[in-house]
Amino acid sequence: MQSGLVLRIGQIQKQGPKVLRWILTTCAHAAVKSPGKSQRLFRNWEKRLGKGKATAAVAHKMIEVIFALLARNEPYSEARAEKTHAELVRMRGKARSLRVRDVIRRWEKLPLPSRTILSGARS
């Protein structure tokens, strides 16, 4: 269900082709056994959701990636995915190291139209 900009996702439902769901969950089981992005996602989700739902979540993530790759006509690259993950980790660390004072100072240096847009104010 979607309300405005908020997307609320309910329980996992057994919709769609049964064979496709079986293939995706089998692939997800195999993917989480080898080191990589899928295994990291599975470990994080398993703590909160449990093994079955975490496997379904990995399968869902896999279908999202497959769809995006087919839409862009690109091959999958695990190295590219790892590089993106490393960059995100680096950026998060850098963001945490910024002091609040520095962030406020940078915010105040932005031109007024940019601050208005970024703050979400509507005219």
C-alpha positions as a Markdown table, in Angstrom:
| # | Residue | x | y | z |
|---|---|---|---|---|
| 1 | Met | 0.0 | 0.0 | 0.0 |
| 2 | Gln | 1.3 | 3.5 | -0.8 |
| 3 | Ser | 0.3 | 6.8 | 0.8 |
| 4 | Gly | 1.9 | 9.8 | -0.7 |
| 5 | Leu | 5.7 | 9.3 | -0.6 |
| 6 | Val | 5.5 | 6.6 | 2.1 |
| 7 | Leu | 5.5 | 3.0 | 0.8 |
| 8 | Arg | 4.1 | 0.4 | 3.3 |
| 9 | Ile | 4.9 | -3.1 | 2.5 |
| 10 | Gly | 2.8 | -5.8 | 4.2 |
| 11 | Gln | 3.4 | -9.5 | 4.7 |
| 12 | Ile | 5.1 | -11.6 | 2.1 |
| 13 | Gln | 2.4 | -13.0 | -0.2 |
| 14 | Lys | 2.6 | -16.1 | -2.4 |
| 15 | Gln | 1.6 | -14.3 | -5.6 |
| 16 | Gly | 3.1 | -15.0 | -9.0 |
| 17 | Pro | 4.4 | -18.1 | -10.7 |
| 18 | Lys | 5.2 | -20.8 | -8.1 |
| 19 | Val | 8.1 | -22.1 | -10.2 |
| 20 | Leu | 9.7 | -18.6 | -10.4 |
| 21 | Arg | 9.4 | -18.2 | -6.6 |
| 22 | Trp | 11.0 | -21.6 | -6.2 |
| 23 | Ile | 13.9 | -20.8 | -8.5 |
| 24 | Leu | 14.5 | -17.4 | -6.8 |
| 25 | Thr | 14.6 | -18.9 | -3.3 |
| 26 | Thr | 16.9 | -21.7 | -4.4 |
| 27 | Cys | 19.2 | -19.1 | -5.9 |
| 28 | Ala | 19.0 | -17.0 | -2.8 |
| 29 | His | 19.9 | -20.1 | -0.6 |
| 30 | Ala | 23.0 | -20.6 | -2.9 |
| 31 | Ala | 23.9 | -16.9 | -2.9 |
| 32 | Val | 24.0 | -16.5 | 0.9 |
| 33 | Lys | 26.4 | -19.4 | 1.2 |
| 34 | Ser | 29.2 | -17.6 | -0.7 |
| 35 | Pro | 30.8 | -14.3 | 0.5 |
| 36 | Gly | 29.4 | -11.2 | -1.0 |
| 37 | Lys | 26.6 | -8.7 | -1.0 |
| 38 | Ser | 23.8 | -11.3 | -0.7 |
| 39 | Gln | 25.4 | -12.9 | 2.3 |
| 40 | Arg | 25.9 | -9.6 | 4.0 |
| 41 | Leu | 22.2 | -8.6 | 3.4 |
| 42 | Phe | 21.1 | -12.1 | 4.6 |
| 43 | Arg | 23.1 | -11.8 | 7.8 |
| 44 | Asn | 21.6 | -8.4 | 8.6 |
| 45 | Trp | 18.1 | -9.4 | 7.8 |
| 46 | Glu | 18.3 | -12.8 | 9.5 |
| 47 | Lys | 18.9 | -11.1 | 12.9 |
| 48 | Arg | 15.6 | -9.1 | 12.6 |
| 49 | Leu | 13.4 | -11.3 | 10.5 |
| 50 | Gly | 14.5 | -14.9 | 10.9 |
| 51 | Lys | 16.0 | -17.3 | 8.3 |
| 52 | Gly | 12.9 | -17.8 | 6.1 |
| 53 | Lys | 11.9 | -14.2 | 5.7 |
| 54 | Ala | 15.6 | -13.2 | 5.3 |
| 55 | Thr | 15.9 | -15.7 | 2.4 |
| 56 | Ala | 12.7 | -14.3 | 0.8 |
| 57 | Ala | 14.1 | -10.8 | 1.2 |
| 58 | Val | 17.3 | -11.8 | -0.5 |
| 59 | Ala | 15.3 | -13.4 | -3.3 |
| 60 | His | 13.3 | -10.2 | -3.6 |
| 61 | Lys | 16.5 | -8.1 | -3.8 |
| 62 | Met | 17.8 | -10.5 | -6.5 |
| 63 | Ile | 14.7 | -10.0 | -8.7 |
| 64 | Glu | 15.1 | -6.2 | -8.2 |
| 65 | Val | 18.7 | -6.4 | -9.4 |
| 66 | Ile | 17.8 | -8.7 | -12.3 |
| 67 | Phe | 15.1 | -6.4 | -13.4 |
| 68 | Ala | 17.4 | -3.3 | -13.2 |
| 69 | Leu | 20.1 | -5.1 | -15.2 |
| 70 | Leu | 17.7 | -6.2 | -17.9 |
| 71 | Ala | 16.2 | -2.7 | -18.1 |
| 72 | Arg | 19.6 | -1.2 | -18.6 |
| 73 | Asn | 21.0 | -4.0 | -20.7 |
| 74 | Glu | 24.0 | -4.3 | -18.4 |
| 75 | Pro | 25.9 | -7.4 | -17.2 |
| 76 | Tyr | 26.1 | -8.0 | -13.4 |
| 77 | Ser | 29.4 | -7.2 | -11.8 |
| 78 | Glu | 30.1 | -8.4 | -8.2 |
| 79 | Ala | 33.2 | -6.2 | -8.1 |
| 80 | Arg | 31.1 | -3.2 | -9.0 |
| 81 | Ala | 28.7 | -4.0 | -6.2 |
| 82 | Glu | 31.5 | -4.4 | -3.7 |
| 83 | Lys | 33.1 | -1.1 | -4.9 |
| 84 | Thr | 29.7 | 0.6 | -4.4 |
| 85 | His | 29.4 | -0.9 | -0.9 |
| 86 | Ala | 32.9 | 0.2 | 0.1 |
| 87 | Glu | 32.2 | 3.7 | -1.2 |
| 88 | Leu | 29.0 | 3.9 | 0.9 |
| 89 | Val | 30.8 | 2.7 | 4.0 |
| 90 | Arg | 33.5 | 5.3 | 3.4 |
| 91 | Met | 30.8 | 8.1 | 2.9 |
| 92 | Arg | 29.0 | 7.0 | 6.1 |
| 93 | Gly | 32.2 | 7.2 | 8.1 |
| 94 | Lys | 33.0 | 10.6 | 6.7 |
| 95 | Ala | 29.5 | 11.8 | 7.4 |
| 96 | Arg | 29.7 | 10.6 | 11.0 |
| 97 | Ser | 33.0 | 12.4 | 11.5 |
| 98 | Leu | 31.6 | 15.7 | 10.6 |
| 99 | Arg | 30.8 | 17.8 | 13.6 |
| 100 | Val | 27.3 | 19.3 | 13.9 |
| 101 | Arg | 28.9 | 22.8 | 13.8 |
| 102 | Asp | 30.5 | 22.1 | 10.4 |
| 103 | Val | 27.2 | 20.8 | 9.0 |
| 104 | Ile | 25.3 | 23.9 | 10.2 |
| 105 | Arg | 28.0 | 26.2 | 8.8 |
| 106 | Arg | 27.8 | 24.4 | 5.4 |
| 107 | Trp | 24.0 | 24.6 | 5.5 |
| 108 | Glu | 24.1 | 28.4 | 6.2 |
| 109 | Lys | 26.5 | 28.9 | 3.2 |
| 110 | Leu | 24.0 | 27.4 | 0.8 |
| 111 | Pro | 22.0 | 29.9 | -1.3 |
| 112 | Leu | 18.5 | 30.4 | 0.0 |
| 113 | Pro | 16.8 | 28.7 | -3.0 |
| 114 | Ser | 18.9 | 25.5 | -2.4 |
| 115 | Arg | 18.0 | 25.5 | 1.3 |
| 116 | Thr | 14.4 | 25.9 | 0.5 |
| 117 | Ile | 14.4 | 23.0 | -1.9 |
| 118 | Leu | 16.4 | 20.8 | 0.5 |
| 119 | Ser | 14.3 | 21.6 | 3.5 |
| 120 | Gly | 11.2 | 20.4 | 1.6 |
| 121 | Ala | 9.3 | 23.7 | 1.9 |
| 122 | Arg | 6.7 | 24.2 | -0.8 |
| 123 | Ser | 5.8 | 27.5 | -2.3 |
